[in-house]
Amino acid sequence: DGRRPYLTIGWTDHENLRDERAEAFRSILWPGVYEWSHVIRATCAGTFITPPAKAEEMYSPENFGRCATEMVIID
């Protein structure tokens, strides 16, 4: 019937936030669409290009997905 066996709010097992990247880990990820967000703080004004988010299987990195890059303008 399309339902997942568990609630997907807070779907990460572990989150790793660093200065240059943010990572989310999940041991089993059922098919579907997931959203993960985090808050960042700008330290200077300017126009920046954010790299695409990338998802991959830990032990099979040939299975991966990627989104588009985005432009961020800080006034």
Secondary structure, 3 states (H helix, E strand, C coil): CCCCCCCCCCCCCEEEECCCCEEEECCCCCCCCCCCCCCCCCCCCEEEEECCCEEECCCCCCCEEECCCEEEEEC
